[in-house]
Amino acid sequence: MVRIATFALLAASLLGALSAPVSHDTKMKIAALNIKYPGFGAISTDQFHRGACRDIEYSSSDAVVAINAAQFGSSKHGSSVCGKYVKVNRADSDSAHYIYKVVDVCKDCEVNSLLFSERALRQFSNQDRLHIDWELIEDVEEDGDDNNNTSKPRYKPDSKPELKPYGHHTGRTYRGCGTWFSDTRGSCGVDFSQDEMIVALNEAQQGEQRGPDSQCFKKIRVSVKSDPSNSVVVRIVDTCPHRYCSYGQLDLS
């Protein structure tokens, strides 16, 4: 899904469900140093290229990670976690951990989640999505544990003064999920083709993807404002992140 435009949403079944404002309670601060987060880890086979960390070049074959947008910070304001490292272990086993460099932001990842290059995730799991524990560290030298595996991009960026993220604290752990994303499977968890009549609904109106308010698989009638009689019906299979789709907008196949 590439082009984004604002359309009139005319499906009567969705008018009530799509009118709720987005909650601000789910916002989360940038990931802090030496704080352990529980979440998910996932694998990407097509996202990795030169991304949000503009001064870091890397290859899709490198063992690197991207952090979810909520905890990534802002590259523009010098408060991102670009160039730092994450120390990761499986949530079901803390016997070994792996260290990867942060090279990008994952705009579609849930809070506390990481997106791994295939080479990175395959170092400790054959799954495409699994529970992980991870923490952000300034550099590999911070890790005093000998029981680790460290991976860095093969490409070295030009040396530049490092901008310190604001408000870092210590002593916490994060748990989340990691997964991989492609243009043939969206947040609703079904496979699709870009040739189908499908759409990604903006994040504000999508609702929790696995909750009762989710709009997954519902249909929307879309028409051009200048010609309401010219319309198509599309099925919701994905979420368009708030950075790209504001309230009322769609990302069409």
Steps between C-alpha positions, in 0.01 A plus 500: 500500500658816384277794433306676775198718443201635690167350403141518618416192706145414402444150639211528740622211715818691578373851565452453873807286558732735315402816685681433828800726566842345549603459862814674624541257789693254284784740420838391630832677548821419317670180613735568790850368547547184710126451544375152419182475293280192450352481151509326165773444248428454132681460174504719190621382161431815304499810722869539568686757295632845582225621728421746778859497631637690203867480598496120533528292186423131515401204292197272519744217570636673814385397848329823607172616658237772475314628809129575512410863426369570852841428655724608214500872575557769237788505254411855401541630855802287584319294761481167317669175602684476166837333529440359846472129569232268630581199716242232422412161640205266460236553767490126565878478550746754637800267466643698209445841351581665170605858430394685185539854374191720459492624140138591432148558634217250453187707444267198504635333815313489828641677806786300661557312174807470279531422132799282414679443175473134408864434581458652847194305610623173354796514736275399789164389359339322204169672571383810314346657811578426865504645850825673591658705777723785388677805628671794339871550565733780389767268357611139518767591754223565755412133503716326756349157438727260313198297390406715204513517123558835335414592144573828322430625147785442260477858380651762727345850494704819498589605850268773625443654842244293688185669623393365837135400535316694765370354826672160518465297819636170623382179658199390294421215262265492201313198367337509157481320168709483186355416163556552130295711264438491126265645242306172485395474865361779716414573861171308471701179465385381157692452176399716206617615160552857385270413209203462737252773593644562846583793724694596812290711737659785692624408847263739680190328362629143477464413869693226681597247236390205711239679708123526470525843337727385218384588149689207344320332207218753491423660166507866407335667205739762364398773257661807350363823645447652158303196379324304779348261245850376412580269790668173593468263795822399675579266789706609804806275542760729653574813706654816359729654770407844632818650354367432151121498535315753711141456622268425207774390260558167326795323338365318196654213306 
